[in-house]
Amino acid sequence: MAESNTNPILINNLQKSYGAVRAVRGVSFEVQEGEIFGLIGPDGAGKTTIIRIVVSLLAADSGEVLFKGRSVGEHIQFVRTNVGYMPQRFSLYQDLTVRENLDFFGDLFKVPLDVQRQRREELYAFSKLGPFENRRAGQLSGGMKQKLALSCMLMHEPDVILLDEPTYGVDPVSRSEFWDILKKLAERGTTILVTTAYMDEAHLCDRVGLMFDGQLLALDTPSALLKQFDKPLFLVESSRPHETYTALKNADFKGEYNLFGNGVHISAGKDFSRNKLIKLLEENRIEYKSIRPVQPGLEDLFLELQRTAAS
């Protein structure tokens, strides 16, 4: 592919191994200008490796990675100057205050002092950290630390940012506030590539890539991906869902079944019906409280794709 591609990030047939472990296996996707693109998958799926290759911290074994139309491997300084990168463990200075951390990163990126002052106030309004500007970073909550880390990374106003599991371990309210900030950034035209293991966060992205074992299982908008799950899905509610799940496994049921909250999600092809499910449960003497059809979620699709890829 030519380096004239206009999308901020382009990845083509990316391969990366650590010894015998194939961390990334032939992954290809593009991140379009101004969109939030999410790489969704469990730990070990290859998400962090991809992020580190894009920001030039790792070298790919093979494949093509372009940042703003330039080869990452050949333009390392350009990438590091123009990208905003927030790793899983962003190195805030715990003994410095909120303001001192922001000032430090402003100086690090050689942002003029008058511009720093203006951006600092904008970021305070953005992140709601203004009232805490004199609090040491080490005394902030987990959610506030993540918002400060994002603010520090934004001091030099990169128009492409990469975030590696930014909401991991953060409480639900702070997660929601953090995503509100990302949405506002995207509305301003910022391009965002974000990784997460939280399937519910996929719905907050414009497009998502579902990853498992170094492979990209599917890529599309969340709504389009959901249409791929085109068969009936039932929730079997039970007072002992783990026992219901184990009983289905012991019955050698050939369909799909997964634990979900207080029950088990079950599907078995387009002609699978509630009556067939009742017959299955009663023949195998499997206890249940109720059966009702439910709308599939991305987690249902992901688990199905994961099983297909592993088989």
N, C-alpha and C positions, 0 to 999 in steps of 0.2 A: 504493500500500500504506500501511496505517496505521502510525504509529510505535509501536504497541503490540506489535509483534513481539518475542518473548522471546529469540530467538537472539542471541548476542553480536554477530555480524556478518551483515548481509544486504546483498547486492549485486544490483541488478535492472537489466538492460539498460544496463550501464555502457558509455559511449563516451568515448574520449579520443584526440585527434590532436595531432601536432606538425607543423604546417604541412600538407604533403600526405601525411604518413605517419600512417596509422591504427594507433595503438599498441594500442588496446583496442576491440574491435568487438562490442558487444552481449553482454557477458559477464554472466551471472547465476548466483549460487550463495549458499548460506547456510552459515555455520560454526556448528555446534551446541555447546552448552555442554559443556566438558570433553573435547572431541575434538581430535585432531591432524588438521588438514586440510592437505593438501599441494597446492600448485600446481606442477606438474611440466612442464618444457619447456626448450627451448634458449634461449640468449641471444637477445634480441629478440622473445621470444614475448609480452611484455606483463606479465610477472609483477611486476617491480619497479614499474611504473607503477600497477598495482592496489594494491600494498602502500602506496605513497606517497599514494594518494588516500584509502585507509582511515584513515591516521594524520593526515590533513588537511594534508599537505605539498604536495599538488597538488590543483587543482580539476578536477572532471570536466567534460566538455563537456555531457553529459546523462546521465540515468539516476539511480537512487536508491542511496544508500549509507547504511546505518544502523549505528551503533555502539551497542550496548546499547539499541536502540529509538529512538535519537535521530539525526536527520539530521547527518551529519558536517559539512556545509557551514555549518549553523546553530549547531552546538555545538562549535566548535573547542577551546575551553578545556577543556570536559568530556572530550573525546577525549584530549587531550594529558596531562591529569591522570591518567586512568584506564588508558591503554594502556601496554603495554611494547613498545618498538620497538627492534629491533636491525638496523640497515642493513648493507649489504654490507661497508662499511668503518666499523666502529664506532670512534669517536674516543676511544680510551684515551689517557691521558697517559703517554707513554713514559718520562718521567723520574721518575714517581711509582711507588712500590712497589705490590704487589698490595693491601695493606691501605689505603694512602693513596688508591688509586683507589676502593675500596669506600666509604671514609669520605667522599670527595668527593661521590659520587653519593648517599649517604645524606643529606648536608647539602643537596645540590641539591634533593632532594625533600622537605626539611624533616621527615625522620624523626627522632623524639626519640632522644637519645644512648643511652639504656638499651635502646631497641628496636633501634637500629643494632648494638649489641654482640651482642645475641641473634641477629639475622639474619646477622651476619657469621660467627658460629660455625656456624650452620646451613648457610650457603653454602659454608664451608670443607669441611664434611663432605660436602656434596652434590657439590662440584666437585673435591675432593681437592687444593685449592690451599693448604690450611693450612700445609704445610711450606715453602711458597714465599712466605709473606706479606710477607717483607722483600726480595723480589727485585723489581727494577725491571721494569715491564711490557715495556720495550723489550728485555729480556734473556730473555723467555719464548719458548717454541716457538710455532708457529702454532696448534696445538691448544689450548695453555694460554691463549693470548691470547683465543681464541674463548670458552673457558669463563669467563675473567675478564670478558669483555664481557657475557656472559649474566648472570653474577653481579651486575655493576654494575646492569644493567637490572632485576634482580629485587629490588634493595634496597628499593623502595617497594611490593613485593608486589602487582603488578598481576595480576588474574585473567584478563586477556586479553593475549596476547603475539603479536607479529608478527615473524618472523625472515626476513630476505631473504638467501637462499643462505648460511646460517651455516657450512656445512662446505666451502665452495669452497676448493680448494687445500690442504685439511687432510689429513694422512696417514690411512690406513684405521683404525688403532687409535684415534686421537683422534676420528675421525668416529663410531666405534662408541660411545665413551665419551660423546660429546656427545648422541647419540640416547638413550642410557640415561638421561641427565639429563632429556631432554624427556619420556620415558615416565613417569618418576617425577613430574614436574610435572603431567602429564595425570591420573595416578592420584590426585593431590591435588585435582583439579577445575579445573585451569588450562586455559583454552581456547587452542589454539595454531594459528596460521596460518603455515605455513612454505613458502618457495619453494626449489626446487632443480632443478638440471639433471641430477642423478644419478638415473637411472631406478631403480636398486636401492633408493634411499631411499623410493620410493613404497610399498614393501611394509611400511614402518615406520609408515605413516599409517593412521588409521581410514578416511578417505575421501580420494580424490585427484581433482583436475581436471587433465586433460591439455591443455596449451595449445600453440598454434602460430599464429604470425602474428596475434596479437591476438585469437584465437578460442579458445573452450573447446570442444575436440573431443569430450570425453567426461567424465562425472563419475559416480563410484560408489566402492564399496569395491574394493580391489585384486583380490580374488577374483572379484567380480562382473564387473569389467572384463575379466578374462582369459577369461571364458566367451563374450565377444563374438567372440573369435578361434576360430571353430568349424569349421575346415577342417584337413586334414592338413598338417603342417609337417615338412620334412626338412632334415637337416644333411648337406651334401655336403662331406666333408673332403678337403683338397687340400694338397699340398706348396707350391703357389703359389696361395693363395686369391684374390689380387688378379687374377691372370691368369684364373682360373675365372670370377670376377665379370665381368671385361671380355668374356670369350668369350660369356657369357650375354647381355650387352648387345648385342654384335655379332650374335648369333643372332636378335635381335628377339623374345626370349622374352616372352610376354604376361603371365606370372605375376608373382609378387612374389619378389624376391631381394635379400638384404642380407648384407654381410660380417659375420661373427661369429667372432672369434678365428681359429682355424685352418681356417676353412671358410666356407661360404655357406649361409644359411637360405633355403629355397625352398618356395613354396606356389603353388598355381594352381587354386583352387576345391575344392569338397567331393569331387569324383570324381577328384581327382588322386592317383595311386598311385606306388609305388616303381618299378613296371615302366614306367610312362609316363615317369618321370624318367630312368631308365636309357636308354630309347629316345631321349629328347631329347638327352642328353649324348653318346651314341654317334653319333647322326646328325650332330651338330655337331663331333665329334671333340674334345670337351672333356675334359681330363685330370681324374681324381679318384682318391682312394684308397679311400674308403668312402662309403656312403650309409646313414643310419639315421634313423628317425623321432624327433622331439624334441618336448617340451612347449613350447608358445609362452610367451614372457614378455611383460611389459608393453611392452618395447621393440619387439617384433614388432608388437603391436597399434598402438602409437603411430606407427610408420613407415607402417603401412597407412592409418591415419586421416589422417596428414599428406599422403600422396599423394592421397587422396580429396578432401581439402579444397583442395589445390593444383590439382586438375584441373578 
